[in-house]
């Protein structure tokens, strides 16, 4: 059974930082593309960052230079380091994996709120 568990969300002031973590189990982790997406109230879910099994990365334009996605294949972990946070970064953040066949797995989400 595949399971993704996100942690690290919370309330942070504008300009602050947070690190989200995601632990995967039940998969041969290193072959998967890992990613973080987010969904704000009333908006569509959007891809924030992605890192492939060969360590290529993609970022949404809105987070380039502020967010960094990393992975630890030995620990089956994905991280999203978020800096210079803005109120518009407020959303539920989801960890996901995409396998070579295109099969996807999603976590339950963690809330990030950026507010003073």
Secondary structure as UniProt FT lines:
FT   STRAND          3..7
FT   STRAND          10..12
FT   TURN            14..15
FT   STRAND          18..25
FT   HELIX           29..31
FT   STRAND          33..39
FT   TURN            41..42
FT   STRAND          46..51
FT   TURN            53..54
FT   STRAND          57..59
FT   TURN            61..66
FT   STRAND          67..72
FT   TURN            73..76
FT   STRAND          77..82
FT   HELIX           87..89
FT   STRAND          91..98
FT   TURN            100..101
FT   STRAND          104..106
FT   STRAND          110..114
//
